[in-house]
């Protein structure tokens, strides 16, 4: 009879050890899951911050490009105006030279 009770006691102890090991494994899994969730949240926050920084850089680049395009357009208008003034001056000088030619020939 004592052998049966000893065997039963050993079986109960083995079950208790197995249950304790299972509880510890479950706690470890929960801790790992919590750590993974924490790291995922940190990664999402970092990705959001990165996306915002990229957007700011893209906006700054677009503004800079627009500013340079406006400056180039203004310079182009100045070149066109200078070209028109030069063409007018050449035309005026040419018409004055043509009018002076008959007077110089005595006609």
C-alpha positions in Angstrom: 0.0 0.0 0.0 2.8 2.3 0.8 4.3 1.8 -2.7 1.1 2.9 -4.3 0.9 6.0 -2.2 4.5 6.8 -2.9 3.9 6.3 -6.6 0.9 8.5 -6.5 2.8 11.1 -4.6 5.6 11.0 -7.2 3.0 11.3 -10.0 1.4 14.3 -8.2 4.8 15.9 -7.8 5.7 15.3 -11.5 2.4 16.9 -12.5 3.0 19.9 -10.2 6.5 20.4 -11.7 5.1 20.1 -15.2 2.3 22.6 -14.3 4.9 25.0 -12.9 7.1 24.7 -16.0 4.0 25.3 -18.2 3.1 28.5 -16.1 6.7 29.7 -16.4 6.7 29.1 -20.2 3.4 30.9 -20.5 4.8 33.9 -18.6 7.9 33.9 -20.8 5.7 33.8 -23.9 3.6 36.7 -22.6 6.8 38.7 -21.8 8.1 38.1 -25.3 4.8 39.0 -26.8 4.7 42.2 -24.8 8.3 43.0 -25.9 7.4 42.4 -29.5 4.4 44.6 -29.3 6.5 47.4 -27.7 9.1 47.1 -30.4 6.4 47.2 -33.1 4.9 50.3 -31.6 8.4 52.0 -31.5 9.0 51.0 -35.1 5.7 52.4 -36.2 6.5 55.7 -34.4 9.9 55.8 -36.0 8.3 55.2 -39.4 5.8 57.9 -38.9 8.6 60.4 -37.9 10.6 59.4 -40.9 7.6 59.9 -43.2 7.0 63.3 -41.7 10.7 64.3 -42.2 10.7 63.0 -45.8 7.5 65.1 -46.4 9.2 68.2 -45.0 12.3 67.7 -47.2 10.1 67.2 -50.3 8.2 70.4 -49.5 11.4 72.3 -49.0 12.8 71.0 -52.2 9.6 71.9 -54.1 9.7 75.4 -52.7 13.3 75.8 -53.6 12.8 74.6 -57.1 9.8 76.9 -57.6 11.8 79.9 -56.3 14.7 79.1 -58.8 12.2 78.6 -61.6 10.7 82.1 -60.9 14.2 83.6 -60.8 15.1 82.0 -64.1 11.8 83.2 -65.6 12.5 86.7 -64.5 16.0 86.6 -65.9 14.6 85.3 -69.2 12.2 88.2 -69.3 15.1 90.6 -68.8 17.1 88.9 -71.6 14.0 89.2 -73.9 13.6 92.9 -73.0 17.4 93.5 -73.6 17.2 91.7 -76.9 14.2 93.7 -78.0 15.9 97.0 -77.0 19.0 95.9 -78.9 17.0 95.0 -82.0 15.2 98.4 -81.8 18.5 100.2 -81.5 20.0 98.3 -84.5 16.9 99.0 -86.5 17.0 102.7 -85.6 20.7 102.9 -86.5 20.2 101.1 -89.7 17.3 103.3 -90.7 19.4 106.4 -89.8 22.3 105.1 -91.9 20.0 104.4 -94.9 18.5 108.0 -94.6 22.0 109.5 -94.4 23.3 107.6 -97.5 21.2 109.5 -100.0 22.2 112.8 -98.4 25.8 111.9 -98.6 25.6 111.1 -102.3 24.0 114.4 -103.1 20.6 113.2 -104.0 
